[in-house]
Amino acid sequence: MCKDQPNQAINQYLDEVRQRHPHRRTDCGALLSEFVSAQGTFGQGQAALHLGITKCHRARGRLEAAANQYLNLLSPGMAREDFPQEGLLSNILVGLGILDSAPSHRFLCRLLSESEHPFVRAEVLEALSFEHEHGDFRIALPYLAPEADVQETLSALYMLEFLGYAGRRPKAAREHISPLLSHENPNVRSFAVSALAQNRSNRALILSLENDPYLSVRAAVLEAIWKMDR
């Protein structure tokens, strides 16, 4: 994919939104109208993401209110696959993460600490992955513990990889992530390999899984080594 293609897709989407809301004078205003009026969860979710991408800070309250509205629909013990609005909630949370403001960071951290649903905590961790100014490795570390839900662990590893933990804190990354190379879940092992691949000093650790019984893990090892050798 050409590096300018994502920007082209964003601009095309914004053009379409402006056409649908010609009375709005700014992209932020048009996106807010789109978020409120879009038919179906996909349209709302796209608007939520782009409110974050365009740094529409005045949309924060609207996004937080929407997130709370959908979270209130959850019943105790409800799983991700039983929640019809899961995709929309994920996009709202990611939009807030991309927005990367101090208030949105506090909101996401509050959800992380208060939610009783592992899949919600996992989605919040993924949303926090998109923060640059407020991104904090330490938030993810408790979810690498053996007692953590697998969904949470996968999202924590994604967050650490996205924020460059192994490259910026190599010793700490090895200490916290390398135990997961022997995790019983192959997806966790694959994500751990990817998270460690940002530092060439982890080559031997990664190669310890080159004969893993799961193809997905072996593929993650090959990709990691390829990135290191580029």
C-alpha positions in Angstrom: 0.0 0.0 0.0 1.3 3.4 -0.9 1.9 5.5 2.2 -0.5 8.3 1.1 -3.4 5.9 0.6 -4.7 6.2 4.2 -4.7 10.0 3.9 -6.6 9.7 0.6 -9.2 7.4 2.3 -9.6 9.9 5.1 -10.0 12.9 2.8 -12.5 11.0 0.6 -14.6 10.1 3.7 -14.4 13.8 4.9 -15.5 15.0 1.5 -18.6 12.7 1.7 -19.4 13.8 5.2 -19.2 17.5 4.2 -21.6 16.9 1.3 -24.1 15.2 3.6 -23.9 18.1 6.1 -23.3 21.3 4.0 -24.7 23.5 6.7 -21.6 22.7 8.9 -18.7 25.0 8.4 -16.0 22.8 9.8 -14.9 19.2 9.5 -15.5 18.8 13.3 -19.0 20.1 13.0 -19.8 17.9 10.0 -18.4 14.8 11.8 -20.5 15.6 14.9 -23.6 15.8 12.8 -22.6 12.5 11.1 -22.1 10.8 14.4 -25.5 11.9 15.6 -27.5 11.2 12.4 -25.7 8.2 10.9 -27.9 5.2 10.2 -26.5 2.0 11.7 -23.5 1.3 14.0 -21.0 1.2 11.1 -21.7 4.8 10.1 -21.5 6.0 13.7 -18.4 4.1 14.3 -16.7 5.7 11.2 -17.6 9.1 12.4 -16.3 8.4 15.9 -12.9 7.3 14.5 -12.6 10.4 12.3 -13.5 12.7 15.2 -10.4 11.4 16.8 -8.3 11.5 13.7 -9.2 15.1 13.0 -8.5 16.0 16.7 -12.1 17.3 17.2 -11.7 18.0 20.9 -15.1 19.5 21.3 -16.5 16.0 20.4 -15.0 14.4 23.5 -18.0 14.9 25.7 -20.3 13.5 23.0 -18.1 10.4 22.5 -17.8 9.8 26.3 -21.6 10.1 26.7 -22.1 7.6 23.9 -19.6 5.2 25.4 -21.4 5.4 28.7 -24.7 4.9 27.0 -23.6 1.6 25.4 -21.7 0.4 28.4 -25.0 0.8 30.4 -26.5 -1.8 28.1 -24.1 -4.5 29.3 -25.5 -7.1 31.6 -23.3 -8.9 34.2 -21.1 -11.5 32.6 -22.0 -10.6 29.0 -19.4 -11.7 26.5 -18.1 -9.8 23.5 -20.0 -11.9 21.0 -23.3 -11.3 22.8 -23.0 -7.5 22.7 -24.4 -6.2 19.4 -22.9 -2.7 19.9 -19.3 -4.1 20.5 -17.9 -2.8 17.2 -19.4 0.7 17.7 -18.2 0.9 21.3 -14.7 -0.1 20.1 -14.6 2.6 17.5 -15.8 5.2 20.1 -13.1 4.2 22.5 -10.4 4.2 19.8 -11.6 7.7 18.7 -11.1 8.9 22.2 -7.6 7.3 22.3 -6.6 9.0 19.1 -7.9 12.3 20.5 -5.2 11.9 23.1 -6.3 14.6 25.5 -5.8 14.6 29.3 -9.6 14.4 29.9 -10.1 11.5 27.4 -7.1 9.7 28.9 -8.7 10.0 32.4 -12.0 8.7 31.0 -10.4 5.7 29.4 -8.4 4.9 32.5 -11.5 5.1 34.7 -13.2 2.6 32.4 -10.2 0.3 32.6 -10.3 0.3 36.4 -14.1 0.2 36.8 -15.4 -2.2 34.1 -16.3 -5.7 35.2 -16.1 -7.0 31.6 -12.8 -8.3 30.4 -13.6 -7.5 26.8 -14.3 -3.9 27.6 -11.0 -3.6 29.5 -9.3 -5.2 26.5 -10.8 -2.6 24.1 -9.8 0.2 26.4 -6.2 -1.0 26.4 -6.3 -1.0 22.6 -7.7 2.5 22.6 -4.9 3.6 24.9 -2.4 2.2 22.4 -3.2 5.2 20.1 -2.1 7.8 22.6 1.2 9.5 22.0 1.3 12.4 24.4 -0.4 10.5 27.2 0.6 6.9 26.3 2.0 5.1 29.4 3.5 1.6 29.3 2.8 1.0 32.9 -0.9 0.9 32.3 -0.6 -2.4 30.3 1.8 -4.3 32.6 -0.7 -5.6 35.2 -2.6 -7.3 32.3 0.5 -9.5 31.5 0.0 -11.4 34.8 -0.9 -15.1 34.6 -4.3 -14.5 36.2 -5.3 -11.9 33.5 -7.9 -12.8 31.0 -6.5 -13.7 27.6 -8.4 -10.9 25.9 -6.7 -8.4 28.2 -3.3 -9.9 27.8 -3.5 -9.8 24.0 -4.6 -6.1 24.1 -1.8 -5.3 26.6 0.8 -6.8 24.3 -0.7 -4.9 21.4 -0.5 -1.7 23.4 3.2 -2.3 24.4 4.1 -3.1 20.8 2.3 -0.1 19.4 4.0 2.2 22.0 7.4 0.7 21.2 8.1 -0.7 24.7 10.8 -3.2 23.7 12.6 -0.5 21.7 12.4 2.2 24.4 12.7 0.0 27.6 14.5 -3.1 26.4 15.5 -4.6 29.7 12.1 -4.1 31.3 10.4 -5.4 28.1 12.3 -8.7 28.3 11.5 -9.0 32.0 7.8 -8.5 31.5 7.1 -10.0 28.1 9.5 -13.0 27.8 7.5 -15.2 30.3 4.6 -15.0 27.9 6.6 -16.9 25.2 5.7 -20.0 27.1 2.0 -19.1 27.6 -0.4 -21.9 26.9 -2.4 -19.7 24.4 -0.7 -19.6 21.0 -2.1 -16.1 20.2 -0.4 -14.8 23.4 2.9 -16.4 22.3 2.5 -14.8 18.8 1.7 -11.3 20.2 4.7 -11.6 22.7 7.0 -12.4 19.8 5.8 -9.3 17.9 6.1 -7.1 20.9 9.7 -8.2 21.5 10.7 -7.9 17.8 11.3 -4.2 18.2 14.7 -4.9 19.7 17.4 -7.0 17.9 18.8 -8.2 21.3 15.7 -10.3 21.6 16.5 -12.4 18.6 17.5 -15.5 20.5 14.4 -15.3 22.7 12.2 -15.1 19.6 14.0 -18.0 17.8 13.3 -20.2 20.8 9.8 -20.5 19.3 10.8 -21.2 15.7 9.6 -24.9 16.1 6.4 -24.0 18.0 3.6 -26.5 17.2 1.3 -23.7 16.0 1.7 -22.2 12.5 0.6 -18.8 13.7 3.5 -18.6 16.2 6.1 -19.8 13.7 4.8 -17.2 11.2 5.2 -14.5 13.9 8.7 -15.7 14.5 9.6 -15.5 10.8 8.1 -12.0 10.5 9.9 -10.8 13.6 13.3 -12.1 12.2 12.6 -10.6 8.8 12.0 -7.2 10.5 15.2 -7.5 12.5 17.2 -8.3 9.4 15.9 -5.5 7.2 
